[in-house]
Amino acid sequence: MLHIDPFVLEQKDYIVNMRRYFHAHPEISLKEYKTSARIIEELEREGIEYERVGETGVFARIVGKKISDKKGRVVALRADMDALGMQDLKSCPYASQNEGLCHACGHDGHTATLLAAARILKARENEFCGEVRLFFQQAEEIGQGARQFVAAGLLEGVDRLFGAHVSSSLDVGQVSAVAGPINASCDFFRISVKGKGAHVSKPNMGIDALYVASQIVVALQSIVARSTDPMDAVVVGVGKAWAGTQYNIVAEEAVLEGTTRTFTPEVREFTNRRVEEIAKQTAALYGAQASVTFKNYSSPLITDAKATAEVRRIAEKIVGPEGIAADYPKSMSAEDFADYLPHVCGTFVYFGTRSKKPGTEYSNHNGHFDIDEDGLLVSCSLYVNYALFVLNELQ
């Protein structure tokens, strides 16, 4: 049975209305201009100070007014706000009004919930000393948002950082609470193969970049199958390939694009090094050349054990011990909240939004994806109560 505080229940209509507004007006990563403008409008209405982070991120601050002889602590709460470049397939009144864009990952709910938490904490600013920092973060889907907040120095002095994400794998009233690696790193790679063109009737006169690229694709699978400890979860995937200019010409160039996913920095470094070695050595074997470039999209998300235990105690008061999904499985999907954690003690949880409501059974990144908004009340309760714990009770 859920135990939602009255001050959170009072925000339910606000949370639902804001979530549906954001859902109907999705914006892609780094283009969240109207989203951030609406966030600022809501913050100004509550008298909460804010500043921009990059072009579309919003940082806000609530300073407690409780008098204390102790130095006030600092807690940071984060919500992401970007949408996906995909079609919304729902026909509900709050379906996307922006063609080809859809909040199919729950970030609309995250933003609405953090706004509600800001309202609550602002109204209770006389009950705590210290500072609440609110991160309305852009560009999570492309791993370019958290780094802007870090670069702006907004983690300086932070004692705890907390974030939460919807989950269609959990029922409303369930909360994950797992310490250690919970989301994988995400690196993009591009392999360019340079061969030598020739007529296909005389392949011996050329160096077939397409053939070489095909051999590289096969050889890369050995990283997981034969080079990685079976106890370490690793993905090496090639999702895109193209080569050549015409059917009767030996391809002079070929390009592969893919991703690697791992759960530890050490395995990540090894995996990416092997991708480069295999690509270059395989190309050389056939007389071709290969160049490899990487883009770091996200580190592995590794939560702090102490912070996780603290949030779990808070969550148990809200959803009961039976609502804690302590064995929630690790995911190969990436989450750029990970980029905060090397700099601050923090944790990240998933909360359930699945119910009998149509659409809530779909996984995120599906055009039919929807949430049961009652789950957002749990998230809001976690934001508020953990912030107050850190500010008033943390030893």
N, C-alpha and C positions, 0 to 999 in steps of 0.2 A: 504494500500500500504506500502511495506517495505521500510525503509530508512536505508540501510546498508552503513556504511562509506567506502570510497574508499580504505582505508588501510586494511580493512577487506576483501573486494572483491578481493584484490590482493593476498590474502592467500587462495582463494577458491581451486585452484588446489592442493596446498599443503595439505589442510584439507582433501580433497577427497582421495588423494593418501595415506596419512598416515592412514586415517580411514580404507581404503580397505586393507592396509598391515596388520593392527592389526586384522581386521576381518578374514583375511585368515590364521592368525597365533594365534589363541586363546590359552590361558593358564588358567588353573584352579586356584582357590584361593590359595594363598601362594606359588604358583609354577610359578609365572609370571617372570621367569628369562630372557627369550629372550625379553619379552615386556619391562622390565625395562632397559635391555641393549640397546634396540633401542631408548628409551627415553633419556638415557644418551648420546648416540651418537648424537642425535639431539641437546641436550643442549650444548654439547661440541662444536658443529659446530657453535653455536651462541655465544659462549664465556660466557655462563651463569653458575655460580658456583652452585654446587649441592653436596648432600651427600646422602648416603643410609639410609633408615629407615627400620630396620629389614633386612631380606634377600632380599626382592623384592620391597619395597616401595622406592620412590625417592622424596627427598625434594630439591627444587631449590630456589634461591634467586636472585632478581634483585634490586639493590640499586640505587635510583635516584641520579642524579648528579646536579639537579637544586639547586642553592644557595638560602638559605632562612634563616631568623633569627628565624624562628619557628621550634620547634621540629617536625621532620618528623613523619608522621603516618605510620602504618603498616596495610596492607590489605593482606588477605590470600585467595587464589583461589584453589578450590579442584576439582579433577577429579578422578574417580575410574577406574580400568583397568582390573579387572579379568573377566573371561568368565564363562560359565556354562557347567556342565558335561552332555551335551545332543547333539544329532545329528543335524547338519545343513542340512536342507531339501531343501535348495535352489540349483539351478543349475547355478548361475551366475558366472562370471570369478573370483570373489573374495570370493567365498564360502570357508568354512573352509577346510584347508588342514590337520588338525589334527583330526583324527578319534575320534568321541565321544565327541568333544568339540565344542562349538559354542558361538559366541558373540550375544546372543539373547536378550540382555537387553540394548544395546546401549553404553556400556562402551568403546568400540572401538572408537565411535564418541566423547565421552567425552575426552578421552586421546588426540586424534588428535586435538580437538578444543583448549584444554589448551596449547598444544605445539605451535599452531598458535598464541594464545594470548601472549605466552612468547616471541615469535619472534617480535611481534608488540611492546610490552612494552620494550623489550631490545633496539629496534631501537629508542624508544622515551624516553630513560632514562634521557635525558637532560631536559625533560619537567616536571619533578616532583622531589620532594625530598621525603624522606621516603623510604619505602621498600615494594616490592611485594614478597610474599611468595607463592610458587607453591607446592601444595600437589598432587603428582601422587600416589594415594593410592591403596594399594593392598587389597584383601580379603573382599570387601564389601559384597559379596554374603553370606558370613558366619559370618559377624559381627566381624571380627578380625583385621580390618585394621586401622580404625580411632583411636582406642585405642593405637596403636603403635605410631602414631604421637603425641597424647596427652602425652603419657608417656615419649616421647623424649623431651618434653618441648617446642615444636614448636609453641604452641599458646601463649607463653609468650610475652606480649607486643602487641598482635594483637588487632587492633581497630575494624575491621570488618572481617567476614568470609563469603564467598559466594560459593554456589555450584548450579549446574543445572543438570537436567536429561531429556532425551528424553521422549516424550509421544506420543504414537500412538492413544491417545484419543483426541489429539489436531491437528488441521491443521497447516501446515507450516505458520508462521506469527502470531501464538497465543502463549501467555506466561501466565502461572498461576502466581498469586501474592496474596497469602493467608497468613495472619498472624495467629499464634496459631498452634494447633495440625494439622498436615497434613498427617503424617504417624504413624502407630501404633508401639508399642513396639513388640518385638519378644522374647519370652522365650521358650526354649525347656524343656520338662519334661519327666522323665522316672520313671514309677511306677513298682516296682518289688514285686510280691505277692508270699509269701511262704505258701504253704499248706502242705498236707500230702498225700502221694501216697497210693493207694489201688487198688484192682481189681475192674473193673467197675461193676461186679456183686454184689459187697458189698460196695456201695458208702458210707454207714454209717460208714465204718471203716476208711475212709479217710477224707480229707478236700480238696475239689476240687478248686484248684487255678484258673482254667479256669472259673468256674462258678462265683467265687468271682470277678475276673477281669471283667467279663461281667457286673456284678452289679455295679462295679465302673464306667465303661463307661456310663451306664445309669444315675447313680447318679451325675456324673460331669455335666450333662446337666442342672441340677437344678441351677448351679451357674449363668448362663445367664438367665434362665427362671424365677427363683424365688429369687435370692439373689442380683441381680444387678439392679440398677436404670434403668428403661426403656430408660431414656435419655442418658445413657452411652453405647457406642458401645463396645462390648466385644466378643471375640471369644475364646472358649475352644474346641479344636479339638483333637481327638485321631486318628492318621493316621497309626499307626502300632501296631499289637498285635500278640503275639505268646505264645504258651503254650504246655506243655506235651511232651511226648516222643513216645507214641504209642496209637493206637485207643482204646485198651482195658485196659488202665491204667488211673486211676484218676490222673489228672495232679497235680504234686507236686509243680510246679513253673509256673508262668505266668508273662509276661512283656508287658507293654503298653508304647508307646511313642507318644507324642503329643506336642501341642504348645498352648500358650495363647497369645492373642493380645489385647492391650488396648491403650488408648490415653492419660492417665494421670498417673503420678507416684502413686497417691493414689489408683486408681482403680487397677493398676497393682499389688501393694502389696496385696490388699485385695483378688484379684482373685487367685494369686499364693498360698496365705495362705489357701484359701478354697480348692484348689486342694489337698493340702497335708492333710488337716483335713478330707476331704471326703474319700480319699483313705485309710487312716489309720483306720478311724472309721468304714467304710464299711467292711474292712478286719476283724477287730476285732469282728464285729457282727456275722461273720460266723466261728470264731475260727482261722482265718488265721492272718498273719502278712504282712504289706506292708511297704516298704521303698520308699521314693520319693527323687529324685535328680533333680535339675534345672540347666540349663545353660543359662546365660544371653547373648542373641545374639545381642539385640539392644534395646535402650531406645526409648520411643516415640519421634518423631521428632516434636519439638515445635518451630516454627520460631519466631524471635523477631519482634514486630510490627513496631518499628522505622526503622530497617534495611529493612524490607519488603516494607515499604512505599518509602524508598530511591530507591530500585531496581525497584519498579513499575514506578517511575518517569523516570528512565533511560529507561525502557522498552517501555514506551509510546512514547518516541522519536524515537524508532526503529520500532515498530509495530503499533503505533497509539493507541488511547484510545479504539478503537473497537477491538484491538487485545489482550486486557487484559482479561484473564479468571479469574475474581475475585471470582467466585463461583465454582472454580475447586473443585471437591469433595474430601473429606478425603479418604485415602486408608488404608486398613488393612494390606497391604504389609509393610515390614520393610525397613529402609534405615539407614545405620550406620553413616551417616552424623549427626544423632541425638547425637552421643556420643561426638561431639565437642561442642554442644550448651550450656551445663551447664557451660562451661569454657570461653565462648566468645560470643559477640554480633554478631549474624549472621542470615542468611536466606537462603532459598533453593527454587528454582522454577522448574517448568516443562515447557519445550518448545516443540512446535508441530513439528512432523516429518511425519505427515500423508499427503498424497496427492494421485494423481491418479497413482503414480508409484506402480507397483505390489509389494506386500509384506508389504507395509506401513500400510495396514489396519489390520495386525495381531498384537495382543497384545504381549508384551514382554514375554519371556520364552516359545515361540512357535518356532518350528524349521524353520518355513517360515518367521519369523520376519525379516524385513528390514526397512530402514529409507530413507526418502528423504533428501539428504545431504544439500539441501538449508537451512534446519532448523538449521544446525550447524553454518551457518553464523550469525543467530540470537543469538545463544549461545555465539559465539566468540565476537560479539558486546557487549553483556552483560558483559562478563568477562572484556574486555578492558575498556569500558566506566565506569563501576562501580568502577573498580580499580582507574582510574584517578579521578573520583569524590571523592572517599575517601581520596586520597592523596592530592588533590588540593583544594577541596571545602568543605569538611565535617567540620562543625562548632563544 
